[in-house]
Structure formats: structure tokens, C-alpha cells
């Protein structure tokens, strides 16, 4: 185990466990809670000098392996990166040793065929400037505020979607008075302005904070069934095999007491929805 500022990393035989420290971890890490990251989800590991007598150990996830990072789309500030471990400089040699051990356990660098890291578990909710969003694991509900919603949203009324209604999620970081969460509804072309889109919640000063809205976006994204394009249909047997292997690994984690039965069933349903 390596204990850093606000969190610790525990190195298991097949996965990295990231554990936030109560009361000291950044808000996003605290909201996410303990995360299990299979080594097959990591593309590379770096160790670099940090600020004020520190070193930074970072595991870079493979593209498409983590729904949280997929939703963030490169918008996270460095201080909120859940894959950074900040250590005092006197731990550099130890960190370098673990970095080398971790590199030797990596199995792939290219884009992942599907999510390898579990998404944040529902229920999830947050409040934006013009409405609130809630996801109970089955239904996404958008409820408008009279004080902030446009007439277009009020005319459309409160919205409810199931993951199968969606083809994706866009999250735009709450910078200043901007940002939004947009649900991409299948077969619907959204208006360019999110304040007129009944499938979007607009952020504002103090509304739609990253540590609440980003895990929400990731939880919804991880629950969306993935359609198989026609040109990829011939690869379906391989996909079935991959999903079966991942479910088997999840079963091992559950049997070892590392996942609850509920967490196992949620992730299993998510994996099966991709077929």
C-alpha cells in the first residue's frame, strides 16, 4: 500500500484499489468512494516531480476503459484527477518501485472495447441552475426550477428517460457561469442551446458542481446499452467471450468479499446490456 495526500493505493494481484481518506480527499474522490481499477484498464504509469517537495504517481487509464474519464473528456483539473497519487518526496524510491511493478502488470495500451472500470453506483442526483437531475439505476428524471428554466423547458415539462432511450451523455465542466449535462436521446437532434434542450441541465455559479454532476454523468453513461454496428456484428462471438470473462472476474471479486452482491448484480447487468 502507498499512502498519499488524501488517498491511498493498494496493489492487489489483478487490480489497483484507490481509497479516499475520510475528510482529507478531494471532493470528487470522496464522492466516488473506493474504486477498483483492473490492471487491464491502465495504459501507462508515470512518476513525476510535484509541487513543494512532492512526487506524483499517476496511472493513465486506457481510452474508453473508465466511464468517469470518458464523461470528463479531458476537462478535469489536475487537482481533481482520481488517478493521481501525491506523495512526499522521501517516498520517491518506494513510489518508483511500485510504478515499475505496476507497469509489469499492464496488459494493453490501446483503446478498450468497453468499460473495464465500474461506473459510480446509483442512486445519483445533483442540482443545476435550471433544474435537478436524479438517477435511481433505472430512470433518469429531470425536474425544472421555475426560477431558472426557460419557457421552452417549462413547455416540455419534467422529463423521464431510461438508459435504453439514450445514445450518450455529454458533460461540460461548470466553469464560472457555464457548463451543462446533456443527455443524447436516440433519434433526436437537440437544439444547440442547452437552456432550450429539455434533455439538458444547465450549470451556474454554485450549481452543478463537478463532484456531483460528473459521477452522475458517468453512472448514466455506464448504464446505456451499447448497440453493435453492422460492420462489427462479425465480432460478436469475441465480445460475448470478453463479457463472460469480465463477469467471471467480478464473481471472483464478490466471492472474495471485495464487491457486495448488489454491486456485482449492477455491474453484471451493465456488461450484459452491451451484447
BAROBA-914154 format. One record per residue (C-alpha): residue in three letters; z, y, x negated; residue number from 0. Coordinates in steps of 0.05 Angstrom, whole numbers. Each point is the difference from the previous one (the first is absolute). Example, Ala and Ser with C-alpha at 12.3 -4.5 7.8 and 13.67 -1.06 7.14 Angstrom:
<recs>
+------+--------+--------+--------+-------+
| voba |     up |  north |   east | marfi |
+------+--------+--------+--------+-------+
|  ALA |    156 |    -90 |   -246 |     0 |
|  SER |    -13 |     69 |    -27 |     1 |
+------+--------+--------+--------+-------+
</recs>
This chain:
<recs>
+------+--------+--------+--------+-------+
| voba |     up |  north |   east | marfi |
+------+--------+--------+--------+-------+
|  UNK |      0 |      0 |      0 |     0 |
|  UNK |    -15 |     71 |    -22 |     1 |
|  UNK |     43 |     55 |     31 |     2 |
|  UNK |    -32 |     68 |      1 |     3 |
|  UNK |     11 |     67 |     35 |     4 |
|  UNK |      7 |    -13 |     74 |     5 |
|  UNK |    -24 |    -71 |      0 |     6 |
|  UNK |     -4 |    -65 |    -38 |     7 |
|  UNK |    -53 |    -52 |    -13 |     8 |
|  UNK |     16 |    -74 |      2 |     9 |
|  UNK |    -51 |    -48 |    -32 |    10 |
|  UNK |     -7 |    -66 |     36 |    11 |
|  UNK |    -46 |    -58 |    -18 |    12 |
|  UNK |    -57 |     23 |     46 |    13 |
|  UNK |     17 |     69 |     23 |    14 |
|  UNK |     34 |     67 |    -16 |    15 |
|  UNK |     57 |     22 |     45 |    16 |
|  UNK |      8 |     76 |      5 |    17 |
|  UNK |     70 |     19 |     25 |    18 |
|  UNK |     18 |     73 |     16 |    19 |
|  UNK |     71 |     22 |    -17 |    20 |
|  UNK |     39 |     25 |     60 |    21 |
|  UNK |      8 |     75 |      0 |    22 |
|  UNK |    -39 |     10 |    -65 |    23 |
|  UNK |    -71 |    -24 |     13 |    24 |
|  UNK |    -56 |     48 |     21 |    25 |
|  UNK |     -7 |      6 |     75 |    26 |
|  UNK |    -63 |    -42 |      5 |    27 |
|  UNK |     30 |    -57 |    -40 |    28 |
|  UNK |     63 |      2 |     43 |    29 |
|  UNK |    -41 |     -2 |     63 |    30 |
|  UNK |    -42 |    -59 |    -24 |    31 |
|  UNK |     61 |    -40 |    -22 |    32 |
|  UNK |     -5 |    -60 |    -45 |    33 |
|  UNK |    -72 |    -21 |    -14 |    34 |
|  UNK |    -29 |    -65 |    -26 |    35 |
|  UNK |    -64 |      9 |    -41 |    36 |
|  UNK |    -36 |    -64 |    -21 |    37 |
|  UNK |    -27 |      4 |    -71 |    38 |
|  UNK |    -69 |    -15 |     27 |    39 |
|  UNK |      3 |     68 |     35 |    40 |
|  UNK |      8 |     38 |    -66 |    41 |
|  UNK |    -60 |     22 |    -41 |    42 |
|  UNK |     34 |     28 |    -63 |    43 |
|  UNK |     66 |     23 |    -29 |    44 |
|  UNK |     12 |     62 |    -42 |    45 |
|  UNK |     59 |     29 |    -39 |    46 |
|  UNK |     -3 |     74 |    -15 |    47 |
|  UNK |     47 |     56 |    -23 |    48 |
|  UNK |     34 |     36 |     57 |    49 |
|  UNK |     36 |     67 |      6 |    50 |
|  UNK |     67 |     17 |    -32 |    51 |
|  UNK |     13 |    -62 |    -40 |    52 |
|  UNK |    -30 |    -53 |     45 |    53 |
|  UNK |    -55 |    -51 |      1 |    54 |
|  UNK |    -39 |    -21 |     62 |    55 |
|  UNK |    -19 |    -72 |     15 |    56 |
|  UNK |    -55 |     -4 |     53 |    57 |
|  UNK |    -34 |    -58 |     34 |    58 |
|  UNK |    -68 |     20 |     28 |    59 |
|  UNK |    -18 |    -40 |     62 |    60 |
|  UNK |    -70 |    -28 |      9 |    61 |
|  UNK |    -44 |     40 |     46 |    62 |
|  UNK |     10 |    -24 |     71 |    63 |
|  UNK |     61 |    -43 |    -16 |    64 |
|  UNK |     54 |     44 |     30 |    65 |
|  UNK |     -8 |     32 |     69 |    66 |
|  UNK |     48 |     56 |    -20 |    67 |
|  UNK |    -43 |     22 |    -59 |    68 |
|  UNK |    -63 |    -11 |     41 |    69 |
|  UNK |     26 |     48 |     52 |    70 |
|  UNK |     23 |     50 |    -53 |    71 |
|  UNK |    -70 |      1 |    -30 |    72 |
|  UNK |     22 |     33 |    -64 |    73 |
|  UNK |     39 |     56 |     34 |    74 |
|  UNK |     70 |    -19 |    -22 |    75 |
|  UNK |     36 |     46 |    -48 |    76 |
|  UNK |     22 |    -33 |    -65 |    77 |
|  UNK |     73 |      6 |     19 |    78 |
|  UNK |    -12 |    -39 |     64 |    79 |
|  UNK |    -40 |    -57 |    -32 |    80 |
|  UNK |     35 |    -65 |     20 |    81 |
|  UNK |    -30 |    -36 |    -60 |    82 |
|  UNK |     34 |     44 |    -53 |    83 |
|  UNK |     66 |    -18 |    -34 |    84 |
|  UNK |     31 |     57 |    -40 |    85 |
|  UNK |     46 |    -24 |    -56 |    86 |
|  UNK |     41 |     34 |    -54 |    87 |
|  UNK |    -36 |      1 |    -67 |    88 |
|  UNK |     51 |    -47 |    -32 |    89 |
|  UNK |    -28 |    -55 |     45 |    90 |
|  UNK |    -71 |      8 |    -26 |    91 |
|  UNK |      1 |    -65 |    -41 |    92 |
|  UNK |     27 |    -40 |     58 |    93 |
|  UNK |    -51 |     32 |     47 |    94 |
|  UNK |    -56 |    -16 |    -49 |    95 |
|  UNK |     22 |    -73 |     -2 |    96 |
|  UNK |     -1 |     -5 |     76 |    97 |
|  UNK |    -67 |     37 |      4 |    98 |
|  UNK |    -31 |    -53 |    -46 |    99 |
|  UNK |     31 |    -57 |     39 |   100 |
|  UNK |    -26 |     31 |     65 |   101 |
|  UNK |    -70 |      9 |    -29 |   102 |
|  UNK |     -2 |    -74 |    -19 |   103 |
|  UNK |     15 |    -18 |     73 |   104 |
|  UNK |    -57 |     40 |     30 |   105 |
|  UNK |    -58 |    -39 |     30 |   106 |
|  UNK |    -51 |     51 |     22 |   107 |
|  UNK |    -22 |     72 |     -9 |   108 |
|  UNK |    -56 |     11 |     50 |   109 |
|  UNK |      6 |     20 |     73 |   110 |
|  UNK |     40 |    -47 |     43 |   111 |
|  UNK |    -35 |    -36 |     58 |   112 |
|  UNK |     59 |     18 |     45 |   113 |
|  UNK |     71 |     26 |     -1 |   114 |
|  UNK |     45 |    -39 |    -46 |   115 |
|  UNK |     62 |     43 |     10 |   116 |
|  UNK |     33 |      0 |     68 |   117 |
|  UNK |     -4 |     65 |     38 |   118 |
|  UNK |     62 |     37 |     22 |   119 |
|  UNK |     31 |    -37 |     58 |   120 |
|  UNK |      1 |     31 |     70 |   121 |
|  UNK |     30 |     32 |     39 |   122 |
|  UNK |    -23 |     66 |    -31 |   123 |
|  UNK |      0 |     70 |     28 |   124 |
|  UNK |     -7 |     73 |    -22 |   125 |
|  UNK |     -7 |     69 |     31 |   126 |
|  UNK |    -59 |     45 |    -15 |   127 |
|  UNK |    -13 |     73 |     19 |   128 |
|  UNK |    -36 |    -15 |     65 |   129 |
|  UNK |     27 |    -69 |     18 |   130 |
|  UNK |     38 |    -62 |    -20 |   131 |
|  UNK |    -25 |    -69 |    -20 |   132 |
|  UNK |     34 |    -67 |     11 |   133 |
|  UNK |    -21 |    -71 |    -19 |   134 |
|  UNK |     40 |    -60 |     23 |   135 |
|  UNK |    -43 |    -52 |    -33 |   136 |
|  UNK |    -45 |     -9 |     60 |   137 |
|  UNK |    -16 |     70 |     29 |   138 |
|  UNK |    -11 |     68 |    -33 |   139 |
|  UNK |     22 |     56 |     46 |   140 |
|  UNK |    -16 |     74 |    -10 |   141 |
|  UNK |     40 |     49 |     43 |   142 |
|  UNK |    -18 |     74 |      2 |   143 |
|  UNK |     47 |     59 |     -6 |   144 |
|  UNK |    -13 |     58 |     48 |   145 |
|  UNK |     19 |     49 |    -55 |   146 |
|  UNK |    -53 |    -22 |    -50 |   147 |
|  UNK |    -55 |    -43 |     32 |   148 |
|  UNK |    -67 |     31 |     17 |   149 |
|  UNK |    -28 |      1 |     71 |   150 |
|  UNK |    -49 |    -55 |    -22 |   151 |
|  UNK |     57 |    -47 |    -16 |   152 |
|  UNK |     38 |     17 |     63 |   153 |
|  UNK |    -61 |    -13 |     41 |   154 |
|  UNK |     -9 |    -68 |    -33 |   155 |
|  UNK |     74 |    -17 |     12 |   156 |
|  UNK |     46 |    -43 |    -42 |   157 |
|  UNK |    -37 |    -55 |    -36 |   158 |
|  UNK |     13 |    -75 |    -10 |   159 |
|  UNK |    -38 |    -47 |    -45 |   160 |
|  UNK |      7 |    -70 |    -26 |   161 |
|  UNK |    -21 |    -16 |    -71 |   162 |
|  UNK |    -63 |    -36 |     24 |   163 |
|  UNK |    -24 |     67 |     29 |   164 |
|  UNK |     -3 |     29 |    -70 |   165 |
|  UNK |    -45 |     -6 |    -60 |   166 |
|  UNK |     43 |     40 |    -47 |   167 |
|  UNK |     52 |     54 |    -13 |   168 |
|  UNK |     -7 |     66 |    -37 |   169 |
|  UNK |     61 |     34 |    -29 |   170 |
|  UNK |     -6 |     71 |    -27 |   171 |
|  UNK |     61 |     22 |    -39 |   172 |
|  UNK |     44 |     54 |     31 |   173 |
|  UNK |    -13 |     56 |    -49 |   174 |
|  UNK |     27 |     66 |     25 |   175 |
|  UNK |    -22 |      8 |     72 |   176 |
|  UNK |    -56 |    -52 |     -4 |   177 |
|  UNK |     -8 |    -75 |      5 |   178 |
|  UNK |     -6 |    -51 |     55 |   179 |
|  UNK |     -1 |    -74 |     18 |   180 |
|  UNK |    -64 |    -22 |     34 |   181 |
|  UNK |    -12 |    -67 |     34 |   182 |
|  UNK |    -72 |    -21 |     -6 |   183 |
|  UNK |    -17 |    -30 |     68 |   184 |
|  UNK |    -55 |    -52 |      2 |   185 |
|  UNK |    -65 |     26 |     30 |   186 |
|  UNK |     26 |     72 |      5 |   187 |
|  UNK |    -25 |     59 |    -40 |   188 |
|  UNK |     60 |     47 |     -9 |   189 |
|  UNK |     -6 |     76 |      3 |   190 |
|  UNK |      4 |     32 |    -69 |   191 |
|  UNK |     63 |     39 |     17 |   192 |
|  UNK |     62 |    -45 |      3 |   193 |
|  UNK |     35 |     48 |     47 |   194 |
|  UNK |    -54 |    -17 |     52 |   195 |
|  UNK |      0 |    -75 |    -14 |   196 |
|  UNK |     45 |    -39 |     48 |   197 |
|  UNK |      5 |    -55 |    -53 |   198 |
|  UNK |     29 |     48 |    -52 |   199 |
|  UNK |     69 |     29 |    -12 |   200 |
|  UNK |      0 |     66 |    -38 |   201 |
|  UNK |     53 |     14 |    -53 |   202 |
|  UNK |     33 |     68 |    -12 |   203 |
|  UNK |     56 |     33 |    -39 |   204 |
|  UNK |     57 |    -51 |      3 |   205 |
|  UNK |    -40 |    -46 |     46 |   206 |
|  UNK |    -34 |    -65 |    -19 |   207 |
|  UNK |     37 |     -8 |    -66 |   208 |
|  UNK |    -31 |    -49 |    -50 |   209 |
|  UNK |     59 |    -49 |     -1 |   210 |
|  UNK |     -7 |     -9 |     76 |   211 |
|  UNK |    -74 |      8 |     15 |   212 |
|  UNK |    -29 |    -40 |    -59 |   213 |
|  UNK |     40 |    -64 |     13 |   214 |
|  UNK |    -21 |      7 |     73 |   215 |
|  UNK |    -73 |      5 |    -20 |   216 |
|  UNK |      7 |    -60 |    -46 |   217 |
|  UNK |     35 |    -42 |     53 |   218 |
|  UNK |    -56 |     13 |     50 |   219 |
|  UNK |    -54 |    -11 |    -53 |   220 |
|  UNK |     29 |    -67 |    -20 |   221 |
|  UNK |      0 |    -23 |     73 |   222 |
|  UNK |    -74 |     15 |     14 |   223 |
|  UNK |    -42 |    -64 |      7 |   224 |
|  UNK |    -55 |      1 |    -53 |   225 |
|  UNK |    -69 |    -16 |     26 |   226 |
|  UNK |    -45 |    -43 |    -43 |   227 |
|  UNK |    -69 |     33 |    -10 |   228 |
|  UNK |    -60 |    -45 |     12 |   229 |
|  UNK |    -20 |      0 |    -73 |   230 |
|  UNK |     69 |    -26 |    -18 |   231 |
|  UNK |      2 |    -55 |     53 |   232 |
|  UNK |    -21 |    -52 |    -52 |   233 |
|  UNK |     64 |     16 |    -39 |   234 |
|  UNK |     45 |    -17 |     59 |   235 |
|  UNK |     21 |    -69 |    -25 |   236 |
|  UNK |     24 |     32 |    -64 |   237 |
|  UNK |     38 |     53 |     40 |   238 |
|  UNK |     34 |    -55 |     42 |   239 |
|  UNK |     22 |    -34 |    -64 |   240 |
|  UNK |     27 |     65 |    -29 |   241 |
|  UNK |     39 |     17 |     63 |   242 |
|  UNK |     28 |    -71 |      3 |   243 |
|  UNK |     23 |      6 |    -72 |   244 |
|  UNK |     34 |     67 |     14 |   245 |
|  UNK |     36 |    -27 |     61 |   246 |
|  UNK |     24 |    -59 |    -41 |   247 |
|  UNK |     29 |     48 |    -52 |   248 |
|  UNK |     33 |     40 |     55 |   249 |
|  UNK |     31 |    -64 |     25 |   250 |
|  UNK |     28 |    -14 |    -69 |   251 |
|  UNK |     31 |     70 |     -2 |   252 |
|  UNK |     31 |    -11 |     68 |   253 |
|  UNK |     28 |    -67 |    -19 |   254 |
|  UNK |     29 |     31 |    -62 |   255 |
|  UNK |     35 |     51 |     42 |   256 |
|  UNK |    -42 |     58 |    -26 |   257 |
|  UNK |    -32 |     14 |     68 |   258 |
|  UNK |     31 |     -3 |     69 |   259 |
|  UNK |    -32 |    -42 |     54 |   260 |
|  UNK |    -22 |     63 |     35 |   261 |
|  UNK |    -32 |     29 |    -62 |   262 |
|  UNK |    -36 |    -66 |    -12 |   263 |
|  UNK |    -27 |     -3 |     71 |   264 |
|  UNK |    -24 |     74 |     -2 |   265 |
|  UNK |    -37 |    -10 |    -66 |   266 |
|  UNK |    -28 |    -68 |     23 |   267 |
|  UNK |    -29 |     32 |     63 |   268 |
|  UNK |    -30 |     56 |    -42 |   269 |
|  UNK |    -34 |    -49 |    -47 |   270 |
|  UNK |    -27 |    -43 |     57 |   271 |
|  UNK |    -28 |     63 |     34 |   272 |
|  UNK |    -48 |      9 |    -59 |   273 |
|  UNK |    -38 |    -65 |     15 |   274 |
+------+--------+--------+--------+-------+
</recs>
